[in-house]
Amino acid sequence: MELHDVWFVLIAVLWIGYFFLEGFDFGIGVLTKLLARDRVEKRVLINTIGPVWDGNEVWLLTAGGATFAAFPEWYATLFSGFYLPLLIILICLIVRGVAFEYRAKRPEERWQTNWEHAIFWTSLIPAVLWGVAFGNIVRGVKIDAHKEYVGTFWDLLNPYAILGGLVTLTLFTFHGAVFASLKTVGDIRMRARKTALGLGLVTAVLALGFMIWTQADKGDGKSLIAMIVAAVALVGAIAAIRIGREGWSFALSGITIAAAVAMLFLTLFPNVMPSSLNEEWSLTVTNASSSPYTLKIMTWCAGVATPVVLLYQSWTYWVFRKRIGTQHIADAAH
């Protein structure tokens, strides 16, 4: 296996990690409107991800940086062609981080309500747009002979990509509901289970439709195996949350995300960005990669830094592993 193939796999792993971790972050943000009944319950939900949400976003920064360094042609075409949706995602992530930090800085109801609205919308919009973006990458976009995107923003809003956006929205929200049931106690925990069960059924319909469409259009034997793993894990996650096995359900919903993202990357390889105009104009792991020397240096750096990041993030989750409920909110208890 060549180094550019290795880095394609590593970038896929980084995106799997990002969607696994940030997926339940986005889900919790959406659930602040769908699940929480009052401001205290919203605080409970936000506090479940309070210590970890910013660490989860490191995976996105690393994935973007790795793409820039390992596949500069892919990075350039992707960020120029998908400029508007990626800009919207970036703005949402910035506003979302500010909302988490500023929401409780003042006691006025209007102040807190406005930031709660921001948390909801800046969680929902990226959850949809990431699915739209990856749907278009897999489907293929208008790339010319100069490796430049020549389509428009409206070309990105095709039925396949929109279905992909709905899948990521429902899957992340289901993942978040399972996480909420795993991290809370009391009435909100019971309602999170019920919400997760309903969301799981909707997710199963949309996700199976999207994966079957992907497999029929672009798939092979390897992607079929990934699709089967994703489907079985999703059904298992729904069954586990139904009987109250929240830990198993969370693990299985995470496997669903991992297998689904793996399926998308397997359908791509050896392309990184197919051209819908001419297959010969597609960006591949070969023509879009950096020099072998650059990839070699990156591999050594990644080998040193990655274990440190994983250990630190694992430690963070271990420290903040306990469940919380409305009784743990100081103002409510008082």
C-alpha positions as CSV (number, residue, x, y, z in Angstrom):
1,M,0.0,0.0,0.0
2,E,1.4,3.4,-1.0
3,L,1.5,6.3,1.4
4,H,-1.3,8.2,-0.4
5,D,-3.5,5.2,0.1
6,V,-2.6,5.1,3.8
7,W,-3.5,8.8,4.2
8,F,-6.8,8.3,2.4
9,V,-7.6,5.6,5.1
10,L,-6.4,7.9,7.9
11,I,-8.5,10.8,6.6
12,A,-11.5,8.4,6.5
13,V,-10.8,7.5,10.1
14,L,-10.6,11.1,11.2
15,W,-14.0,11.8,9.6
16,I,-15.4,8.7,11.3
17,G,-14.1,10.0,14.6
18,Y,-15.5,13.4,14.0
19,F,-19.0,12.2,13.1
20,F,-19.1,9.7,15.9
21,L,-18.2,12.4,18.5
22,E,-19.6,15.5,17.1
23,G,-22.7,13.6,15.9
24,F,-24.1,13.3,19.4
25,D,-23.0,16.9,20.1
26,F,-25.2,18.0,17.2
27,G,-28.0,15.7,18.3
28,I,-28.0,17.2,21.8
29,G,-28.2,20.7,20.4
30,V,-31.2,19.7,18.3
31,L,-32.8,17.9,21.3
32,T,-32.7,21.1,23.4
33,K,-35.9,22.0,21.4
34,L,-37.3,18.5,20.9
35,L,-36.7,16.9,24.3
36,A,-36.2,19.5,27.0
37,R,-39.4,20.9,28.5
38,D,-38.0,23.9,30.4
39,R,-34.8,25.8,30.8
40,V,-33.5,23.6,33.6
41,E,-33.7,20.5,31.3
42,K,-32.0,22.4,28.5
43,R,-29.1,23.1,31.0
44,V,-29.0,19.4,31.8
45,L,-28.7,18.5,28.1
46,I,-26.1,21.2,27.4
47,N,-24.1,20.1,30.5
48,T,-23.9,16.5,29.2
49,I,-21.6,17.8,26.4
50,G,-20.2,20.8,28.1
51,P,-16.8,19.3,29.0
52,V,-16.3,17.6,25.7
53,W,-17.9,19.4,22.7
54,D,-14.8,21.6,22.0
55,G,-12.5,18.5,22.1
56,N,-14.7,16.7,19.7
57,E,-14.2,19.5,17.1
58,V,-10.5,18.8,17.1
59,W,-11.2,15.9,14.8
60,L,-12.7,18.2,12.2
61,L,-9.6,20.5,12.4
62,T,-7.3,17.5,12.1
63,A,-9.3,16.1,9.1
64,G,-9.2,19.4,7.3
65,G,-5.5,19.9,8.0
66,A,-4.7,16.3,6.9
67,T,-6.6,16.8,3.7
68,F,-4.8,20.1,3.0
69,A,-1.4,18.5,3.6
70,A,-1.9,15.1,2.1
71,F,-4.2,15.9,-0.8
72,P,-3.9,19.6,-1.7
73,E,-5.7,19.3,-5.0
74,W,-8.7,17.7,-3.2
75,Y,-8.7,20.4,-0.6
76,A,-8.5,23.2,-3.1
77,T,-11.3,21.8,-5.3
78,L,-13.5,20.9,-2.4
79,F,-13.3,24.2,-0.6
80,S,-13.7,26.3,-3.7
81,G,-16.6,24.2,-5.1
82,F,-18.4,23.8,-1.7
83,Y,-17.4,27.3,-0.5
84,L,-20.9,28.5,0.5
85,P,-22.1,25.4,2.4
86,L,-18.7,25.0,4.1
87,L,-18.8,28.7,5.0
88,I,-22.2,28.3,6.5
89,I,-21.0,25.3,8.6
90,L,-18.0,27.3,9.8
91,I,-20.2,30.2,10.9
92,C,-22.5,27.8,12.6
93,L,-19.6,26.2,14.5
94,I,-18.3,29.6,15.6
95,V,-21.7,30.8,16.8
96,R,-22.4,27.5,18.5
97,G,-19.3,27.7,20.5
98,V,-20.0,31.3,21.5
99,A,-23.6,30.2,22.5
100,F,-22.3,27.5,24.8
101,E,-20.0,29.9,26.5
102,Y,-22.2,33.0,26.7
103,R,-25.6,31.6,27.4
104,A,-25.3,31.6,31.2
105,K,-23.3,34.9,31.4
106,R,-26.4,37.0,32.0
107,P,-29.7,36.0,33.9
108,E,-32.1,37.8,31.6
109,E,-34.6,35.4,30.0
110,R,-34.4,36.9,26.5
111,W,-30.6,36.7,26.5
112,Q,-30.7,33.0,27.4
113,T,-33.5,32.2,25.0
114,N,-31.7,33.8,22.1
115,W,-28.6,31.7,22.7
116,E,-30.7,28.6,23.1
117,H,-32.2,29.3,19.7
118,A,-28.6,29.7,18.4
119,I,-27.6,26.3,19.8
120,F,-30.5,24.6,18.2
121,W,-30.1,26.1,14.7
122,T,-26.3,25.9,14.7
123,S,-26.5,22.2,15.5
124,L,-29.3,21.4,13.0
125,I,-27.8,23.2,10.0
126,P,-24.4,21.6,10.1
127,A,-26.0,18.2,10.7
128,V,-27.8,18.5,7.4
129,L,-25.1,20.2,5.4
130,W,-22.4,17.6,6.2
131,G,-24.7,14.9,4.7
132,V,-25.3,17.1,1.7
133,A,-21.6,17.7,1.2
134,F,-20.6,14.0,1.5
135,G,-23.5,13.0,-0.7
136,N,-22.2,15.2,-3.5
137,I,-18.6,14.0,-3.0
138,V,-19.7,10.4,-3.5
139,R,-22.2,11.2,-6.3
140,G,-19.7,13.3,-8.2
141,V,-19.7,17.0,-9.1
142,K,-18.8,19.1,-12.1
143,I,-15.0,19.1,-12.2
144,D,-13.3,20.1,-15.4
145,A,-10.0,19.1,-17.0
146,H,-8.2,21.7,-14.8
147,K,-9.5,20.0,-11.6
148,E,-11.7,23.0,-10.9
149,Y,-15.4,22.9,-9.8
150,V,-17.5,24.5,-12.5
151,G,-21.0,23.9,-11.1
152,T,-23.2,26.1,-9.0
153,F,-24.5,26.0,-5.5
154,W,-27.8,24.7,-6.8
155,D,-26.2,21.7,-8.4
156,L,-25.3,20.6,-4.9
157,L,-29.0,20.4,-3.9
158,N,-29.9,17.2,-5.8
159,P,-32.2,14.5,-4.5
160,Y,-29.3,12.1,-3.5
161,A,-27.5,14.7,-1.5
162,I,-30.6,16.0,0.2
163,L,-31.4,12.5,1.3
164,G,-27.9,12.3,2.6
165,G,-28.6,15.5,4.6
166,L,-31.7,14.0,6.1
167,V,-29.9,10.8,7.0
168,T,-27.1,12.7,8.9
169,L,-29.7,14.9,10.7
170,T,-31.8,12.0,11.9
171,L,-28.8,9.7,12.6
172,F,-27.0,12.4,14.7
173,T,-30.2,13.3,16.6
174,F,-30.8,9.6,17.3
175,H,-27.2,9.3,18.4
176,G,-27.7,12.3,20.7
177,A,-30.9,11.0,22.2
178,V,-29.1,7.7,23.1
179,F,-26.3,9.7,24.6
180,A,-28.7,11.8,26.6
181,S,-30.4,8.7,28.0
182,L,-26.9,7.4,28.9
183,K,-25.8,10.6,30.6
184,T,-28.9,11.7,32.5
185,V,-31.2,10.5,35.3
186,G,-34.8,10.9,36.2
187,D,-37.7,11.8,33.9
188,I,-35.5,13.3,31.2
189,R,-33.7,10.0,30.9
190,M,-37.0,8.1,30.3
191,R,-38.1,10.6,27.7
192,A,-34.8,10.5,26.0
193,R,-35.2,6.7,25.6
194,K,-38.7,7.2,24.0
195,T,-37.4,9.9,21.7
196,A,-34.5,7.8,20.7
197,L,-36.8,4.9,19.8
198,G,-39.0,7.0,17.6
199,L,-36.0,8.7,15.9
200,G,-34.3,5.3,15.4
201,L,-37.2,4.1,13.3
202,V,-37.2,7.2,11.1
203,T,-33.4,7.0,10.8
204,A,-33.6,3.3,9.8
205,V,-36.0,4.0,6.9
206,L,-33.9,7.0,5.6
207,A,-30.5,5.4,6.1
208,L,-31.4,2.1,4.5
209,G,-32.8,4.0,1.5
210,F,-29.6,6.1,1.2
211,M,-27.2,3.2,1.6
212,I,-29.1,1.0,-0.9
213,W,-29.0,3.9,-3.4
214,T,-25.3,4.3,-2.8
215,Q,-24.6,0.6,-3.1
216,A,-26.6,0.3,-6.3
217,D,-24.9,3.3,-7.9
218,K,-21.3,3.1,-6.7
219,G,-20.8,0.1,-4.5
220,D,-18.8,-3.1,-4.6
221,G,-18.2,-6.0,-2.3
222,K,-16.4,-4.1,0.4
223,S,-18.9,-1.3,0.6
224,L,-21.7,-4.0,0.7
225,I,-20.1,-5.4,3.9
226,A,-19.9,-2.0,5.4
227,M,-23.5,-1.3,4.5
228,I,-24.6,-4.6,6.2
229,V,-22.6,-3.8,9.3
230,A,-24.2,-0.3,9.5
231,A,-27.7,-1.7,9.0
232,V,-27.3,-4.5,11.6
233,A,-25.8,-2.1,14.1
234,L,-28.6,0.4,13.6
235,V,-31.3,-2.2,14.2
236,G,-29.3,-3.4,17.2
237,A,-29.1,0.1,18.6
238,I,-32.9,0.5,18.3
239,A,-33.5,-2.8,20.0
240,A,-31.0,-2.0,22.8
241,I,-32.6,1.3,23.6
242,R,-36.0,-0.3,23.6
243,I,-35.0,-2.6,26.5
244,G,-33.1,0.1,28.3
245,R,-29.5,-1.0,27.5
246,E,-28.3,2.5,26.9
247,G,-24.5,1.7,26.8
248,W,-25.0,-1.0,24.2
249,S,-27.3,1.3,22.2
250,F,-24.7,4.1,22.2
251,A,-21.9,1.8,21.1
252,L,-24.1,0.4,18.3
253,S,-25.2,3.8,17.1
254,G,-21.6,4.8,17.0
255,I,-20.8,1.6,14.9
256,T,-23.6,2.6,12.6
257,I,-22.0,6.0,12.0
258,A,-18.5,4.5,11.6
259,A,-19.7,1.8,9.1
260,A,-21.8,4.2,7.1
261,V,-18.9,6.7,6.7
262,A,-16.6,3.8,5.9
263,M,-19.0,2.7,3.2
264,L,-18.9,6.2,1.6
265,F,-15.1,6.2,1.5
266,L,-15.0,2.7,0.1
267,T,-17.3,3.7,-2.7
268,L,-15.0,6.7,-3.4
269,F,-11.6,4.9,-3.5
270,P,-9.4,5.3,-5.5
271,N,-11.2,8.6,-6.3
272,V,-11.3,11.4,-3.7
273,M,-13.7,13.6,-5.8
274,P,-15.3,12.1,-8.9
275,S,-16.1,14.3,-11.9
276,S,-19.6,14.0,-13.2
277,L,-18.5,15.5,-16.5
278,N,-15.7,13.0,-17.4
279,E,-14.3,10.2,-15.3
280,E,-10.8,11.0,-16.5
281,W,-11.1,14.4,-14.9
282,S,-11.8,12.9,-11.4
283,L,-9.4,13.6,-8.5
284,T,-7.8,10.5,-7.3
285,V,-5.5,9.5,-4.5
286,T,-2.7,9.6,-7.0
287,N,-3.2,12.8,-8.9
288,A,-4.4,14.8,-5.9
289,S,-1.8,13.8,-3.4
290,S,1.3,15.6,-2.1
291,S,4.9,14.3,-2.7
292,P,6.0,11.1,-1.1
293,Y,8.5,13.0,1.1
294,T,5.7,15.2,2.5
295,L,3.5,12.2,3.2
296,K,6.4,10.4,4.9
297,I,7.0,13.4,7.3
298,M,3.3,13.6,8.0
299,T,3.2,9.9,8.8
300,W,5.9,10.3,11.5
301,C,4.2,13.3,13.0
302,A,0.9,11.6,13.1
303,G,2.4,8.5,14.7
304,V,3.7,10.7,17.6
305,A,0.8,13.1,18.1
306,T,-2.2,10.8,17.6
307,P,-1.7,8.5,20.7
308,V,-1.3,11.7,22.9
309,V,-4.6,13.2,21.6
310,L,-6.5,9.9,22.0
311,L,-5.2,9.4,25.6
312,Y,-6.1,13.0,26.6
313,Q,-9.6,12.8,25.1
314,S,-10.2,9.4,26.6
315,W,-9.2,10.8,30.0
316,T,-11.6,13.7,29.6
317,Y,-14.5,11.3,29.0
318,W,-13.5,9.2,32.0
319,V,-13.4,12.2,34.3
320,F,-16.9,13.4,33.2
321,R,-18.5,10.0,33.0
322,K,-21.2,10.4,35.7
323,R,-24.9,11.0,34.9
324,I,-26.5,14.3,35.7
325,G,-30.1,15.4,36.3
326,T,-32.2,18.5,37.2
327,Q,-31.2,18.0,40.8
328,H,-27.6,18.8,39.9
329,I,-28.5,22.2,38.5
330,A,-27.7,24.7,41.3
331,D,-30.5,27.2,40.6
332,A,-33.1,24.4,40.3
333,A,-31.9,22.7,43.5
334,H,-32.1,26.0,45.4
